[in-house]
Amino acid sequence: MQFNHPHAVAAWETKELTPVGTKRVLVVETYLVLSANAEGHDAHAVNDLLSAAEEYLASIGMRPDCLRLFEAKEIG
């Protein structure tokens, strides 16, 4: 997968097992602060990342059941 965005650290497709079946999920990892109430949250940047991911998926004809953003945090 070649999704590139200034705020995306990595992106991958995975499967999620649910009680009713399997979902296709696109996961995007970012260093953006995702919690709206947290210090440093930039709603515009988060929305831009989501929009770019959705546009990318549409451009390649991929329709996942879910798009998930994960906030990457450095430890140490």
Sine and cosine of phi, psi and omega as CSV:
sin_phi,cos_phi,sin_psi,cos_psi,sin_omega,cos_omega
0.00,0.00,0.74,-0.67,-0.07,-1.00
-0.92,-0.39,0.67,0.74,0.05,-1.00
-0.97,0.24,0.85,-0.52,0.01,-1.00
-0.84,-0.55,0.74,-0.67,0.04,-1.00
-0.40,-0.91,0.59,-0.81,-0.03,-1.00
-0.83,0.56,-0.46,0.89,-0.03,-1.00
-0.98,-0.18,0.03,1.00,0.01,-1.00
-0.99,-0.11,0.85,-0.53,0.07,-1.00
-0.99,0.15,-0.66,0.75,-0.02,-1.00
-0.37,-0.93,0.35,-0.93,0.07,-1.00
-0.53,-0.85,0.63,-0.77,0.02,-1.00
-0.41,-0.91,0.38,-0.93,0.08,-1.00
-0.99,-0.14,0.61,-0.79,0.04,-1.00
-0.59,-0.81,0.10,-0.99,0.07,-1.00
-0.92,-0.40,0.60,-0.80,0.03,-1.00
-0.84,-0.54,0.83,-0.55,0.02,-1.00
-1.00,0.08,0.80,-0.59,0.02,-1.00
-0.84,-0.54,0.20,-0.98,0.03,-1.00
-0.86,0.50,-0.40,0.92,-0.04,-1.00
-0.97,-0.25,0.05,1.00,0.03,-1.00
0.57,-0.82,-0.39,-0.92,-0.05,-1.00
-0.93,-0.36,0.65,-0.76,0.05,-1.00
-0.91,-0.41,0.60,-0.80,0.19,-0.98
-1.00,0.05,0.76,-0.65,-0.07,-1.00
-0.77,-0.64,0.72,-0.69,0.18,-0.98
-0.99,-0.15,0.82,-0.57,0.01,-1.00
-0.95,-0.31,0.76,-0.65,0.08,-1.00
-0.84,-0.55,0.83,-0.55,0.01,-1.00
-0.99,-0.14,0.69,-0.72,-0.07,-1.00
-0.59,-0.81,0.40,-0.92,0.13,-0.99
-1.00,-0.04,0.01,1.00,0.06,-1.00
-0.91,0.42,0.53,-0.85,0.11,-0.99
-0.98,0.19,0.88,-0.47,-0.11,-0.99
-1.00,-0.03,-0.42,0.91,-0.02,-1.00
-0.96,0.27,0.87,-0.49,-0.09,-1.00
-0.87,0.50,-0.45,0.89,-0.03,-1.00
-1.00,-0.04,-0.04,1.00,-0.07,-1.00
-1.00,0.05,0.48,-0.88,0.06,-1.00
-0.88,0.47,0.70,-0.72,0.04,-1.00
1.00,-0.02,-0.02,1.00,0.01,-1.00
-0.92,0.38,0.75,-0.66,0.02,-1.00
-0.85,-0.53,1.00,-0.07,-0.08,-1.00
-0.85,0.52,-0.62,0.78,0.00,-1.00
-0.89,0.46,-0.70,0.71,-0.01,-1.00
-0.91,0.42,-0.64,0.77,0.02,-1.00
-0.90,0.43,-0.73,0.69,0.02,-1.00
-0.90,0.45,-0.60,0.80,0.05,-1.00
-0.89,0.45,-0.68,0.74,0.03,-1.00
-0.89,0.45,-0.72,0.70,0.04,-1.00
-0.87,0.49,-0.71,0.70,0.01,-1.00
-0.88,0.47,-0.68,0.73,0.01,-1.00
-0.89,0.45,-0.64,0.77,0.03,-1.00
-0.91,0.42,-0.68,0.73,0.02,-1.00
-0.90,0.43,-0.65,0.76,0.04,-1.00
-0.90,0.43,-0.66,0.75,0.03,-1.00
-0.88,0.48,-0.73,0.68,0.00,-1.00
-0.87,0.50,-0.67,0.74,0.02,-1.00
-0.90,0.44,-0.61,0.79,-0.05,-1.00
-0.93,0.37,-0.44,0.90,0.01,-1.00
-0.97,-0.24,0.04,1.00,0.05,-1.00
0.96,0.27,0.35,0.94,0.02,-1.00
-1.00,-0.05,0.74,-0.68,0.02,-1.00
-0.81,-0.59,1.00,0.09,0.05,-1.00
-0.95,0.30,0.32,-0.95,0.07,-1.00
-0.97,0.24,-0.35,0.93,-0.12,-0.99
-0.42,-0.91,0.58,-0.81,0.11,-0.99
-0.88,-0.47,0.85,-0.52,-0.04,-1.00
-0.87,-0.49,0.73,-0.68,0.15,-0.99
-0.98,-0.20,0.72,-0.70,0.07,-1.00
-0.88,-0.47,0.74,-0.67,0.03,-1.00
-1.00,0.07,0.90,-0.44,0.04,-1.00
-1.00,0.08,0.71,-0.71,0.03,-1.00
-0.79,-0.61,0.69,-0.72,0.07,-1.00
-0.98,0.21,0.67,-0.74,0.00,-1.00
-0.93,-0.36,0.73,-0.68,0.06,-1.00
0.93,-0.36,0.00,0.00,0.00,0.00
